[in-house]
Amino acid sequence: MKQNCKLVYIGCQFLSLLLGSIFFPFQIYSEEINESSKVTGTLEVFSSPEKAFIIIDKDTLGETPYFNDSIKIGNYKLVLKKPKYCKYKERIQISKGTVYQLNKDLIPKKKTQSIRRLSFSTLSIILSGVSAIMFKKVKDAKNIEEKTWQEYMEPGHTQFEYDELYEKYNAKVLDSRKKMIRQNIFISATGISFVGFVISIPF
């Protein structure tokens, strides 16, 4: 009986040592993780106007002015959001024992709308004027090209004159084609700027 009890005692001791050797490293590892998670930095955010929402990696932390000295270290995407104002986005890095401070003047949406509309409308007007000038130049080049061809088709020229008129005609054709290409580019740019102006109206 005593021998059986001794064997049971030895078995229990062995089992406790075995379980300790298995779970003790995990306990140390979990403690290290807990310690690393406690490493934090400080974030201060100010904005003009105030009461802007602070969003970090899609999590809303609060409103400006904002102070938090327990932000986990790491890289984050910070967004300042306030109705009737443009969003502000920035990548920030929180480091151990440091203070990351952000002070931002938010831009009203109406102001950006006016800038966009004015830019697109001005660009459209300028490009429309240039397109009109290019249209006249293409028309004049076509008239000169046609006159040169008519002159070439008139009878009574010598071979040398025919060759000279043919070269002149080819030069006029090339010139009118270049001007037509420029005209098409300006017309396309005018259309794009007008579309940009229309799209910018509701935003």
Summary of the structure (lengths in Angstrom):
residues: 203
radius of gyration: 39.3
end to end distance: 90.5
largest distance: 142.5
contacts: 498
relative contact order: 0.09
helix: 61%
strand: 24%
